[in-house]
Amino acid sequence: MPKDPSDVSVDLIGLYVVNDQSTMLVALGKMYDNSSTIHTTPYADDVSRVSVVTVYHGDAQVPLPTSEVTFVSQAVGTFIGWPTHLVKKVSYEVNSFPF
């Protein structure tokens, strides 16, 4: 039985897209086992199964659009394929300044 994206506790990862010669962070998400199929659609080994948790640029096009998901804002609450080279760990560094 498939797991609901909210039922799995994993570290958040950054989801990026290529935008005019650079990469842009468009969302935070969770990465799951690298299944070869997502919603019965087969994917290559260089595609990760992710779910979007926090959207930063909802109007950005997802790297692998489907008939149901074209933009990042549409990917919340579902699994989607994302190229593995555009899925990166996020650093939560806290700057401390002496007062």
Phi, psi and chi 1 to 4 in degrees:
 res  aa     phi    psi   chi1   chi2   chi3   chi4
   1 MET       -  129.3  178.2  152.4  108.2      -
   2 PRO   -66.6  148.4    0.9    1.3      -      -
   3 LYS   -90.1  142.2  -66.0 -177.8 -179.9  178.5
   4 ASP   -72.0  138.9 -178.3  -75.6      -      -
   5 PRO   -53.9  -32.5  -25.9   32.7      -      -
   6 SER   -78.3  -11.5   62.8      -      -      -
   7 ASP   -86.2   -7.3  -70.1  -16.9      -      -
   8 VAL  -109.4  128.9  179.6      -      -      -
   9 SER   -99.8  106.4  176.6      -      -      -
  10 VAL  -139.2  164.8  -66.1      -      -      -
  11 ASP   -68.8  145.7  -67.5  -28.4      -      -
  12 LEU   -74.1  146.3  -67.9  179.1      -      -
  13 ILE  -125.7  157.4   43.2   88.9      -      -
  14 GLY   -87.1  135.7      -      -      -      -
  15 LEU  -109.9  121.7  -59.0  172.7      -      -
  16 TYR  -116.3  157.1  -67.9   79.0      -      -
  17 VAL  -129.7  157.1  -63.2      -      -      -
  18 VAL   -86.2  127.6  175.8      -      -      -
  19 ASN  -138.5  108.1 -175.5   12.4      -      -
  20 ASP    49.0   62.1  -62.7  -32.0      -      -
  21 GLN    74.0    6.0  -51.2  -64.7  -27.9      -
  22 SER  -141.1  171.1   64.8      -      -      -
  23 THR  -103.8  145.2   56.2      -      -      -
  24 MET  -129.7  132.0  177.3  174.7   67.4      -
  25 LEU   -72.8  119.3  175.6   65.7      -      -
  26 VAL  -110.9  -18.5  -65.4      -      -      -
  27 ALA  -165.8  164.0      -      -      -      -
  28 LEU  -108.7  146.1  -66.0  178.9      -      -
  29 GLY  -153.4 -171.3      -      -      -      -
  30 LYS  -121.6  139.4  -64.4  179.5 -179.0 -179.6
  31 MET  -105.1  139.9 -174.7  166.5   60.0      -
  32 TYR  -119.2 -180.0  -60.1   87.5      -      -
  33 ASP   -51.1  143.8   62.6  -28.8      -      -
  34 ASN   -78.9   72.9  -74.8  -17.3      -      -
  35 SER   -69.9  146.7  175.5      -      -      -
  36 SER   -79.5   -9.4   60.8      -      -      -
  37 THR  -131.8  145.7   60.5      -      -      -
  38 ILE  -134.4  120.6  -57.4  169.6      -      -
  39 HIS    52.6   46.0  -61.8  -66.7      -      -
  40 THR    65.3    8.3   68.4      -      -      -
  41 THR   -98.4  123.7  -58.3      -      -      -
  42 PRO   -73.8  141.4   20.8  -24.9      -      -
  43 TYR  -128.3  157.9  -75.5   94.5      -      -
  44 ALA   -74.2  169.8      -      -      -      -
  45 ASP   -66.4  -19.0  -69.2  -21.1      -      -
  46 ASP   -94.1   22.8   59.6  -12.2      -      -
  47 VAL  -119.6  131.7  174.3      -      -      -
  48 SER  -100.6  148.0  -65.0      -      -      -
  49 ARG   -89.6  118.6 -178.1  178.3 -173.9 -145.2
  50 VAL  -131.8  163.7  -57.1      -      -      -
  51 SER  -128.9  140.7   66.0      -      -      -
  52 VAL   -87.3  131.2  174.2      -      -      -
  53 VAL  -109.2  -47.5  174.7      -      -      -
  54 THR  -126.4  128.2  -57.4      -      -      -
  55 VAL  -102.2  130.4  174.7      -      -      -
  56 TYR  -105.0  -37.1  -65.9  125.4      -      -
  57 HIS  -132.8   82.3  -62.7  -78.2      -      -
  58 GLY   -64.6  -23.9      -      -      -      -
  59 ASP   -87.7    0.6   58.4  -16.7      -      -
  60 ALA   -74.5  141.2      -      -      -      -
  61 GLN   -77.6  136.3 -172.0  169.7  -16.2      -
  62 VAL   -69.0  150.8  -64.3      -      -      -
  63 PRO   -64.2  -30.1  -19.1   28.7      -      -
  64 LEU  -126.8   78.0  -58.6  171.4      -      -
  65 PRO   -64.5  152.2    7.1   -7.4      -      -
  66 THR  -122.5 -177.4   67.8      -      -      -
  67 SER   -68.7  -20.5   60.8      -      -      -
  68 GLU  -104.9  -25.7  -64.6  175.7   -3.7      -
  69 VAL  -128.3  115.3  177.8      -      -      -
  70 THR  -113.8  -36.7  -57.5      -      -      -
  71 PHE  -114.7  154.7  -60.9  100.6      -      -
  72 VAL   -55.2  -40.2  173.5      -      -      -
  73 SER   -61.1  -24.7   60.2      -      -      -
  74 GLN   -83.8   -9.2  -62.1  170.2  -40.0      -
  75 ALA   -89.7   -6.8      -      -      -      -
  76 VAL   -66.8  132.0  176.7      -      -      -
  77 GLY    85.1   10.9      -      -      -      -
  78 THR  -141.8  167.6 -171.3      -      -      -
  79 PHE   -90.8  144.6  -68.0  110.8      -      -
  80 ILE  -146.5  152.0 -172.0  168.5      -      -
  81 GLY   -82.2  138.8      -      -      -      -
  82 TRP  -139.2  131.3 -151.8  -79.7      -      -
  83 PRO   -54.2  129.2  -24.5   34.6      -      -
  84 THR   -57.3  -34.9  -56.6      -      -      -
  85 HIS   -70.9   -9.1   72.8  -80.3      -      -
  86 LEU  -107.1   12.4  -64.5  174.0      -      -
  87 VAL  -112.1  118.6  175.7      -      -      -
  88 LYS  -135.5  151.0  -57.5  176.1 -176.5 -179.5
  89 LYS   -64.4  147.7  -72.0 -174.0  178.1 -175.2
  90 VAL  -109.0  135.7  177.9      -      -      -
  91 SER   -98.0  130.8  173.0      -      -      -
  92 TYR  -109.5   68.8  -66.2   99.9      -      -
  93 GLU   -82.4  138.7  -64.4  178.5    6.4      -
  94 VAL  -110.7  123.4  176.7      -      -      -
  95 ASN   -84.6  132.1  -67.6  -32.1      -      -
  96 SER  -117.7  132.0   59.7      -      -      -
  97 PHE  -114.9  132.3  -61.6   98.9      -      -
  98 PRO   -69.7  138.9   19.1  -24.6      -      -
  99 PHE  -103.9      -  -66.3   99.0      -      -
